[in-house]
Amino acid sequence: MKQTFGYKAKARQFFVVLLPIFITQLSLMATGFFNTVMAGHISQQDLAGVAVGVNLFMPFFGSFLGIISGLTPTISQLYGAGKQEKIGFIVKQGFYWAFALGVGFVSLGWLAVPYILPLLNLEPKVEYITSHYLMFLSLGIIPIFISSVLRNFIDAHGYTRLTMCVTMCTVPTNITLNYIFMYGLFGLPAFGGIGAGIGSAVTLTLNLVLNIIVVSRMHPFKDYHVFRHLPGIHLAEWKKQLGVGIPIGATMFCEQSIFGAVGLFMTAYGTAIVAAHQAAMNFTTIVYMVPLAVSMTLTILVGYEVGAKRLADARQYIKLSRYLTFFSVGTLALLLTQFRDEIAALYTSSTEVQPILAGFLIYAVFMQFADSINAPLQGALRGFKDVHVTFMLAVLSFWIIGLPMGWGLAKYTDMGPYGYWIGLIAGIVIGAVCLEVRLRQVQKKYL
């Protein structure tokens, strides 16, 4: 990254950072997309089993990765301020606390899942698929947490193309392995939905290996020598980094857990509704990669400009992001509306699930417009390292307003499961309004 002058130069640098992030995130989501499609064409039970597993797993997994992502604004601000000598130490300490987070995450899952699943009243086959999918997936958690430290280290320098290349190597491998284990090729038994967990665990470990190779051999990262002369544990540095990372992770938990909670509430409506809802959320998540990529790009670029004390440049990047997300999401939403039946048929061959899924996809259009406002604002605030208020606003908009509204509409009106989608959309819109107010307050502090 470098200082730029004028909107044209900023747009060029914005897209240089953005496009690899977008391709990376889209590739990661492609794994979930193909897992869902493959499970949906095995049976409703396999699709539902993977769906419940994802809804239990993703809120916690995303929030823990969010904690690690607190390294991005810290490193990008140091890089912008020309303080590279501090970056290596921060990364090395990140290895320690990311490993500790991984051990805690896996331990929590192994202890809690056997007690949670019986409470959901799932079909026995669905419960079996869910539990074993999560068990195998957990084997890749510690490797991907350590790999995330390296990814944030690379991205914070603006070299997002490197993480894109790593992802482009691992995603096809993941899809291939999942297909092999799910359908039972080369003499292996067909594990069904459980096979997605096995293939993903192998791929998460491969991701770590590739990131180690990049950081060890490529400039400028090899100059930091992050794998040499590892220092002792420095709890004061842990506290400082976790002070940034935990609010980010907590915010992500509020966002992702509400989607997970809604997915679990859907179990009350039967396997077909669970399967349709999960497929719709999976496709919505793919479309969400546009605002998410913009959000991550803003965190890097705003952090870099704030570290260099160039607030006007940071504001210009934020303005660029607004135009990009509205245009891109609007185009995708129009396509989604026109081809919702074809998308539903792609996900499942069940004539019972397809019309329900097509109905959910209509609500997905409105959700994407709300996300196109919300996500870039979060990225900008993280670039300023303003994370605590963002967390409180997430609690307000999602858990105090969004989920209760959705539950009320589902329970006391004839909207049924669609009421939850309306509640989610309302929560995102309210959150966006609050984030806009907060961003203006933060910018005034730097004047």
N, C-alpha and C positions, 0 to 999 in steps of 0.2 A: 504494500500500500504506500501511497505517497500523497502529499498535499495536492489538491486540484483547484483550478480556478474556473469559475463559471459553470452553468448548468450542463453544458455539453460534456465537459471533461468529467463532471461528477456523475452524469448518467453513464458514461463509459466505464468508470471505475465501479459504479454501483452494479452494473450488469456483469462485470468481470468477477465480482465476488458472489453475486446472486445466482447466476446460472449454474455453477457447479453445486451450490447448496441445494438448489431446486432439484437438479438431477439426482443428487445424493438422496434427498428425502423421498423423492418419487420412487427411486429404486428400492429404498427400504420399505416403502408402503407396497411396492409391487410384490414383495414376499408375502405380506398379509393378504393381499388381493388373491394371489394364486393359491395360497393355503385355503382361503375361504371358498374359492371356486372349486378346487379339487375336493374339499370335504363335502361341499354341497352336492357334488355329483356322485359321491359314495352313498350317502344316506342323510336323511334329516337328522338322525341321531348324531352322526359324525359332525355335521355342521353346527348343531346346537351344542355339542360337547366342546368343540373348539371355541365357539362363541362365548360360552360361560367361562371357560378358562381364560380367554383374552380379557373379558370384562373384570375378572378377579385380578389378573396379572398386571395389565397395563397401567392402571392408576398408580400403583406402588412403583412399578418399574420406571414409568415416566417421571415420577416425582424424585426418585433417587438419581436418575440421570440429570434431572433439573438441578439438583444440588451440585453435581459435578460441573454443570454448564456455567456455574458462577465463576469458573476460571476464565471464561472468555472475556467478559468486560474488564476483569482485573488485568489480564495479560495484554489486552489491546490498549488499555490506558497506559500501561507501563511502556509498551512499544511506541505509542504515540509520543510519550514524554521522553523517549530516548534512554530509558532506564533498563536496558537489556540485562544488566548484571544481576537483577533481582529475579528475572523470569525463571532461570534454571532451578533456583532454590524452591520457588513456588510449585513448579511441576513435580519435583522430587517429593515434596511433602504431600502433593496430591496423590501420588502412588500409594502412600501409606493410608491416608484416610479413605480413599476410594476402595482399597482392599477391605478395610474395616466395614465400610458400608455394604460391600458385597457379601461378607460373612453374615452381617446382621440381616440382610434381605433374605438370603437363602434360609437362614435359621427361622426367621419369622414365617416364611412360607411353609416349611416342613412342619412347623408346630401348629399353624392356624388352619391350613386347608382341610385336614381331616375333621375338624370341628365345624367348619363353615358349610361344606357341601351337603351334609345331611339336613341342614336347615332350609335348603332351597327346594326340597321335595322334587328332585329331578327323577326322570326315568332311570332305572338302575344302569342301563347301558350308557346313557348320557353322563351320569355321575362317574362311571368307570373311565370313560374317555377323558373327561375333564381332569381327574386326579392324576392320571398317568401322563397326559400331555404336559401338565405343569411340573411333574416330577422330573421328566427328562429335560425339559426346557431349563430348569434351574441349574443344570450342570454348566451352562454357558454364562451364568450371571457374573461371576468374579472376573473372567476374562474380558467381558464387554465393559465392565466398569473401569478396569485399568485402561482398556483401549480408549474409553471416552476421555480420559485425562489427556491422552496423546492427541486425540481428535480436536479437542478444544485448544490445545497448544498450537496445533497446525493452523486451525481456522482463525485464531486470534491474530495471526500474522498476515492474514489475507490470502493464504495459499489454499483456498477452498478446492481448487482443482485436484490437489493431491488426495484429499479425503474422498472426492468424487471418484477418482480412479480406484481407490481401495474398495469403495462400495460397489463399483461396477464389476469388480472381480468377485466379490463375495456373494452378491445377490443371485447371479445365475447359478452359482454353486449351491446356494441355499434352496432355490426352487428345484434344482435337479435332485438334490438329496432328499428333499421332502417328498417329491414325486416317487422316488425309489422306495422310500420307507412306507409311504402311505399306500401305494398300490402293490408293493412286493415284487420288485424286479431283481434279476440276477440271482435267483434262488432264495432271496430273503422273504420272510413272511410278510403279508400285507397287514400293517399296523393300523390302517385307517387314519383317523384324526390324530392318534397318538404319534404317528410317524412324523407329523409336522414338528413336534417337540424335539424329537431325536435329531432331525436334520438341522433344525435351528441351533441347537446346542453346539453341534460340530462347526457350523458356520460362524457363530459368535467367537469361538476360539481362533478360527482362521483370521478373523478380522483383527484380533490382537496381534497375531504374528506379522501380518502385513504392515500394520502401523508401526511396530517396532523396527521393521526393516527401513521404512521411510525415514523415521526420526534418526536412525543410526547412520544412514548413508547419504542423506540429501542435505544440501545447504538451504537455509541457514541453520536448520535444526541440529545437525550433527555438531555444530560449533558450541552448543550449550552443554554437551556431554551429560545428558540427563540420566544415563545409566552408569556413570562413573562416580566414584567417591560419594556414595549416597550418605547424606548426613543423618544424624540421629533424629528421633521424633521431636518436633518443635511444636508443642501444644499451643503456644501463643499464635503461631501462624495458622494452625488448624482453626482456632477460634475466629481469626480474622476472615479466613476463606469461607468457613461454614456460616459466618455471619452474613455473607452475601449469598451463598448457595442455598441455605435452608429456606429462606423466604421464596426464592425462585422455585425450588422443589415443592414447597407447600402450595404455591400458586398453581403449579402444574397438577398437583394432586387434587386441588379443588376442582379444576377443570375436568381432568380425566376421570376422577372418581365419580363425578355426577353422571357422566356417560356410562360408566360401569354400573352405577347404582340403578340407572334407568334400565340398562340391559338386564339386570337381575330382577327388577320389578316386572319386566316383560314375561318372566317365567310363569306368572300367574295366568297368562292368556294362552298357554299351550306351546308346544314345540314349533308349530308353523309360524307363530308370531315371533318367537325368539329367533328363528332362522331368518325370517324376513327383515327383522330389525337389525340383526347383526350384519347382514349383507348390505343394507342401506347405510349403516354407519361406516362400514368398510369403504364403500364407494365415496361417501362424504369425506372421509379422512384423506383419500387420494386427492380430491379436489382442494382440500384444505392445505395441501402442500405449497400452493402459491402464496397465500398470506403467511404461512409459517416460514417459508424461505425468505420472504421479505422481512419478517420479524427478526430472524437470525442475522440477516445481512445488516440490518439497522443496528443491532447490538454491537457488531464488530466495527462498523464505520462511525457510528456516533461515539462509541467508546474511544476510538482512535482520535477523533477530532476533539473530544472533551479533554483527553489526556494532553493534547497539544494546545489546549486553550483556544480553540477556534470554534466558538459557539455558532457563529453565523453559518459556517460550513455544515455543522451538524443539523441546523434547521433546514438547510437546502436539501440534504439527504432525506429528511423526514417528509418534506413536501413532495419530493419525487416518488416516495413510496406510496403516497395516497393515490396518485394518478395510476400507478402501475396496478395496484390491487383492484381498484374499481373496474378498470378496463378488462383485466384478465379474468376476474371472477365473474363479471357480467357476461362475458363471452361463453365461459364454461357453463354457467347457469342456463343460458339459452339452449345450448346443446343438450344438457341434461333433461330439460323439459321436453324437447322434441323426441328424444330417443329413450325415454324411461322404460318402455316395454321391452325394447331390445336389450337394455342393460339388465333388466330383471331376468330375461331368458338366459343371459350369459352366466348369471350367478347360480341358477338352479333350474333343473328340469322338472321340478315339482309344480304341477298345475294348481296346487293349493297355495303354495308360497308365492308364486309369481305375481298375482294381482295385489297381494298385500304389500309386497316389496315395491311395486310400481307406485302405490299410494304413499308409502313412506318417502320415496324419492322426490315427490312434490314439496314436502316440508324441507327436504335437504337443500333445495334451491334457496329458500329464505334463510336457512342457517348459514349458508356460504356468504350471502351478502352481509350478514351481521359479523361474521368472522373477518371479512375483508376490512372492516373498520377496527375491530378489536385487536387483532394480532399485531399489526404494525405499531400500534401505540405501546403495547407491552414491550416490543423489541427496543423501541426508542428509550423507554424508561430504564430498561436494563442496561443500555449503553451508558446512562447517567449513573448507574449503580443505585438507582432508587427502586428498591425491591420490597420494602416492608409495607408501604401503603398499598402497593399493587396486590400483595397477598390479602390484605384486609378487604380490598374491593372485590377480590375474587370470591371470598367467603360471602360477602353481602349479595353479590349479583347471582351467584350460582346456588348456594345452599340456603340462604335466607329468603330469596325471591324466586329463583328459577325452579328449583325442585319442588318446593311446596305448591307453587302455582300449577306445575305439571301434574302433581299428585291429585290436587283438587279437581282439575279438569278431567282427569282420567276416571276419578272415583264418582264425582257428583254430576257429570254431564254424559251425554251419549257419545262423546269423542273417543272414549276407551283409550287404547294405547297411543293414539295420535295426540292426546292431550299432553303427554310427556314431551313430545317434540315441540309443541307450542311453548311450554314452560322453558325448555332449553333455549329456544330462540329469544324469548323475552329476557332471560338472564344474560345472554351474550350482548344484546342491545343495551341494556342498562349498564353493564360493565363497560362497554365502549364509551358511553357518555361520561361516566365517572373517570375513566382513564384520560380522556381528553382534557378534563378539568385539571387533573393532577399534572399532566405534562406541561400545561401552561404555567402552573405554579412552580414547577421545577426549573423551567427555562428562565423564569424571572429571577431566580436565585443566582444565576450565573451572569446576569447583566452587570 
